[in-house]
Amino acid sequence: MAFLEARGLGRDFPGVTALDDVDIDVDLGRTHALVGENGAGKSTFVKLVTGTDRPTRGTIRIDGKDVAEHPEQFGLIAYVPQELSLFPHMTVTENLLMPFEKSGHRGLVRRKAMEIEAQGYLDRFGIEAAPSDLVRNISVPDQQLLQIARASTNTGMKVLILDEPTSSLTPIEVERVFRVIRDFHDRGVGVVFISHKMDEVFDIGHDYTVLRNGQKVEAGKLATTSEDNLIRAMSGEKLELGSAFRPTTARADAPALLTVERLSGERFENVSFNLHAGEILGFAGLVGSGRSEIMQTIFGYRKARGGRVTMDGAPWELGSTSASVGRGMLYLSEERKHHGIFPQLSLRENIGLSILDLTNSPLGIRARKENEAVDRIIDEYEIRTDSREKKISLLSGGNQQKAIIGRAMATDPRILIFDEPTKGIDVRTKAQIYAIMQSLAERGVGIILVSSEMDELRKCANRIITMHFGRMTGEFDTETTDNETLVGAIFSREAANV
C-alpha cells in the first residue's frame, strides 16, 4: 500500500468539476511527478491532500488511515508553493523555524539555540546565508531552498509536495534543489514534484501522473515513457516544440532603436548594448547576475548610478517609469501576481485600465467600446476564459500572461521587456507566448527577453548577452553559438566578444 493514496478523488464547484475520479499513489523514498497543463487540476489535488479543501467525493489515506476519520494525518504532508512565501524583513532563522511550536520550540524562545539549529539546516541544504541574515538580503535560489528547508523542520513530515520549485532557477541552481530532493529519498521521504519542465521531470522523477481537464489520463513509471508521450498526454495532441521562434526581421546593420552606454546601477556596472527594431535580444545569467536590475533601471523602477541611454538617438529619461511608458517602453515583470495584474479585478478591468485613451469620454468609460476592445484582445491572444468579467486571479498563469501581453500591445509600444515570461507556464502556452513574441518583433517591436532557460533563449532570441555578477561577459549570435560557449560565458568573469 502506498503511503499517500487517493481513490476516486473529485471536487466540484458551482458550474465546474475541477477534479474528477482521480487515483494517485505516492510511495516513500521516491519522486512522483504530477504534470498537466495550467488548469488541469494539479492545484486542486494539492489542496485536497494537504487538508486545505475537502473533496466532494473519494477518499484519501495517509499511512493507511482515512483522513476523514483521522485529519491529524495531514500533518505528515508538507507543501512548498511556487511563489516565494517568506517574510523578507525577518531573519533566516525566524523564517526557517516558524511557527515555533511546529518545529519543536515551545515556551520561552531561546534565540541562540535556534540559530545553532538553523545553521544545521543551512549546511544540510547548502544555503549560502547566515542564520541572522535578513531574508531580503539572500539570493532567490537560497530563498527557494529555505522554503524547502522550512518544510522539513516539520519533524513528522513523510511526504513533501514541491510546486514548480525550479521555475526561475538556472541549471546549476536546479542541481542544488535536486541534491536536496535526493537526500529526501535517502531519508525515506516521498516527494511530489509538480513541474512543466519535462527534462527535470525525467531527471528527478520515478513515477508520474498526468492530469488533463481535471481527470487522470495516464500514469506509470517514467522509465517506460518519453517526453513526447507526456506532452501528448497533457495536451491531447502532438505539439511541435522543437522549432525556433526567432524573428526573421532582425537586422544587425539597422539603426539602433535603443542604445545603452556604460550604464551602472544596483548590482551591475558598465553595461552597454544596442536593441534593434524587429529583433529579440536575450539576456542570460544566473539569478542575481543583474539582468532584471538592468531592465528595471532602464524602465525607471531603480536609480542609475552612471551611464546614458538613448532611443532613436534622443536622450532617455532615467528614473521615470511614466516617461518610459510615454515613449513606448513597457516592462512585463517576472512577478506577474504582484506587479503585473490587479488580482481582485476582472479580466475586463485589468485590460481596460490600459486602454482608457480608447474608451474614455467626458461622461465616463464607454462600456460598449471597452467590451469590444477587450473581446478583441481575448480572441487575438487566445485567452481561455468563460467570461470577460471573470476575476483575473482565477485564470491560469499562462492566460494571465497572455492578458498582460495583450493589454500591453493595446498601447502600441515600441519596446517590450519580458522578464521570465514563461515562469510556471505549461508547454503548450509557452509555445503560444513564443509565437506571440515572434509576431510582435516581426511587426517592428524591439523585444528584450530575460530568461533563466537556455532553451528558451536559443529558440527565441536573435542575439544573447551573458551576465556574471553584474558584468557583461559576452554578446553572441544565437544561430552560430553553441550551448557550451554560452554557459561558459555565464560563469566567466572575463568579458568575451563584448
HELIX and SHEET records of a PDB file:
HELIX    1   1 LYS A   42  VAL A   49  1                                   8    
HELIX    2   2 PRO A   71  LEU A   76  5                                   6    
HELIX    3   3 VAL A   92  LEU A   97  1                                   6    
HELIX    4   4 ARG A  111  PHE A  125  1                                  15    
HELIX    5   5 VAL A  135  ASN A  137  5                                   3    
HELIX    6   6 VAL A  140  SER A  152  1                                  13    
HELIX    7   7 PRO A  171  ASP A  186  1                                  16    
HELIX    8   8 MET A  198  ILE A  204  1                                   7    
HELIX    9   9 LEU A  222  THR A  224  5                                   3    
HELIX   10  10 GLU A  227  SER A  235  1                                   9    
HELIX   11  11 ARG A  291  PHE A  299  1                                   9    
HELIX   12  12 THR A  321  GLY A  326  1                                   6    
HELIX   13  13 ARG A  336  GLY A  340  3                                   5    
HELIX   14  14 LEU A  347  GLY A  352  1                                   6    
HELIX   15  15 LEU A  356  THR A  359  1                                   4    
HELIX   16  16 ALA A  367  GLU A  380  1                                  14    
HELIX   17  17 ILE A  392  LEU A  394  5                                   3    
HELIX   18  18 GLY A  397  MET A  409  1                                  13    
HELIX   19  19 VAL A  427  GLU A  442  1                                  16    
HELIX   20  20 MET A  454  CYS A  460  1                                   7    
HELIX   21  21 THR A  478  THR A  480  5                                   3    
HELIX   22  22 ASN A  483  ILE A  490  1                                   8    
SHEET    1   A 4 VAL A  16  VAL A  26  0                                        
SHEET    2   A 4 LEU A   4  PHE A  13 -1                                        
SHEET    3   A 4 ARG A  57  ILE A  62 -1                                        
SHEET    4   A 4 LYS A  65  ASP A  66 -1                                        
SHEET    1   B 6 ILE A  77  VAL A  80  0                                        
SHEET    2   B 6 VAL A 159  ASP A 163  1                                        
SHEET    3   B 6 GLY A 190  ILE A 194  1                                        
SHEET    4   B 6 THR A  31  VAL A  35  1                                        
SHEET    5   B 6 ASP A 207  ARG A 212  1                                        
SHEET    6   B 6 GLN A 215  LYS A 221 -1                                        
SHEET    1   C 4 PHE A 268  HIS A 276  0                                        
SHEET    2   C 4 ALA A 256  GLY A 265 -1                                        
SHEET    3   C 4 ALA A 304  MET A 311 -1                                        
SHEET    4   C 4 ALA A 314  PRO A 315 -1                                        
SHEET    1   D 6 MET A 329  LEU A 332  0                                        
SHEET    2   D 6 ILE A 415  ASP A 419  1                                        
SHEET    3   D 6 GLY A 446  VAL A 450  1                                        
SHEET    4   D 6 ILE A 280  ALA A 284  1                                        
SHEET    5   D 6 ARG A 463  HIS A 468  1                                        
SHEET    6   D 6 ARG A 471  ASP A 477 -1                                        
SHEET    1   E 2 ASN A 360  SER A 361  0                                        
SHEET    2   E 2 GLY A 364  ILE A 365 -1                                        
END                                                                             
